[in-house]
């Protein structure tokens, strides 16, 4: 059973890497495709456990949920770009920088990294610090609205928790502003 899960992890890692190889290389002749697939296979054999851990049934579900999360995150990036452009081009420059702190129930390495990167990739917010033991995040936000999206709405935290099958964000913990 354990070897079956390992094979699944290798196969999933190989598939993900192969798709990225084909998309990023843009070269579709036989030599490049074969050498790219061989490299993906070698790297998958060596490092599959870095990408995929846990039960094999959950790996596939988490991978599918992550694939669904990515377009949502890309849309948030587009919306945040428009917001930042508006703030910069507005004559009064409605910029109100804030450092905010909040805690989540996320504890997994991938879930914490995904949330931290999602925050940083979204223009107008930058993850400053993450305390994995407490699930505490310190974030710089360009204004009140991006800060409230993390503190009040908590949509991003809830979506990441859903992807990695972790408990939802605690609403009873009051976030703080500095």
N, C-alpha and C positions, 0 to 999 in steps of 0.2 A: 504494500500500500504506500509506503514511504517513497519507494522508487517511482511509483506511478505519479505521485505529486511532483517529484523532481523532474520527470520527463515533461509534465505539463508546464512547469515553470520554464524549462528550456525552450519548449515549443512556443509558448506565449512570448517570451523574450525575443526569440528569433523572428517571429512574425512582426512584432512591433518594429524591430530594428530593420527588417527587410523593407517594410513599407516606407520608413523614413529614408532609407538608402535610395530607393527608387524615386521617391518624391524629390529629394534634395539633389540627387546626382543629375537627373534630367538626361542621362545618356542611356540609350536603350539597345546598344549593340550587344552581341552575345558575350564578348570578352568582359565588358564592364559589368554586365548583369551577373555572370557566373562568379567573377572575382569578388563582387560585392556580397553575393549570397554566401560564398565561402568565408569571407571575413565576418559576416553576421553570425554564421554557425560557430566559428571559433570563439568569438566574444561571448556568444550565448552560453556555450559550454563552460566558459571560465567564470562568468559573472551573472548568471541567471538569478542567483539568490539575492543580488542587490536590488533587482527590480520587483521580483515576485516572491512574497513570503506568505505563509499561512496555509489554510485549507484550500485545495484546488477548486472546490465548488465556489468558494468565496472569491478566489482570484479572478475567475471569469466574470462574475457579477460586478466586482469592483472595477475591473477593466472596462466593462460596458458602461458603468455609471460614470467613470472618468471621461470616456469618449462623449457622453452626453453633456458633462459639465464643461468641457473645453469650448464648445460654441457659445454657451452662456457667458463664460468668462471673456471670450473675444468680444461679445456684444457689450459687456460692461466696460471693456477697454475703449471701445468706440465711443460710448456715451461719456466716459470720463474725459476722453480727449476733447470732445465738444465742450464739456464743462470748463476744462482748463483753458481752452482757446477763448471761450467767452470771458472768463475772468481776466485774461491777459489783454484782450482787445477792448474791454469795457473801459470807458473814460475814467471811472472811479476805481478801477481795479479792485473788485470786491474780494480781496484776499485777506483771510483771517487765520493765519497759521496756528495750529494747535497740536499739542502732544497729548494723545489719549492713551489710556490703559484699559484693557479689558481682559477677562479670563474666559476661557472656553473649557469644555469638558474633553476636548481633543487631547489625546496623549500619544497616539501613534506617530512614529517618525514621519511617515509619508503624509499623514493628514496635517501635521504641523507645518511641514515644509510646503505642502500645497497651499495652505492658507497664507503663509508668510509670502510666498512667491506671488500668489494671486493679488494680495494687497499691494505689493511692490510693483507688479506689472500694470496695475490700474493707475493711470496718471492722476496725480493729486494726492496720493498716499504712498508712504514708504514705511516698511517695517523696520524699526530701529533695533528692537530686541525681542527675543522669544525665550521664555523660561519654560522648558519642556515639562519639568516636574509639576508645575502649577497650571500649565496651559495659559500662561500670562503673556500678552502681547503689548508692546509699546510701539505706537504708530504715530508718525507725523502726518497730519492732514492739512491740505491747503486751505480748507474752510470748514464751516459748520456742517454743511450738507454731506460732504464725504465722510466726516467724522460720525455724523448721525447714522449714516448707512451702516457703519460698523458697530456702533454702540446701541442703536435703537432697533433698526430693522433686522440686523444680524443675518441677513439672507445668505451672505457668502459663507459664514460659519455653518449655517444649517445645511447648505448644499454640500460643503466639504464633509461634514459629519455624515450626511447621507451617502456620499460616494464611498467613504471608508467604513461604513456601518458602525459608526461610533454614536454615542448618545448625543442628543441635541444640545444646543447651547443653553446654559443655565440662564433663565430669565430673572431669577431672584437675586443674582449677583449684580449689584449696582456698579456700572462702569464709572470710571472717574476721568475727569479732565484736569490737566495741569496748566 
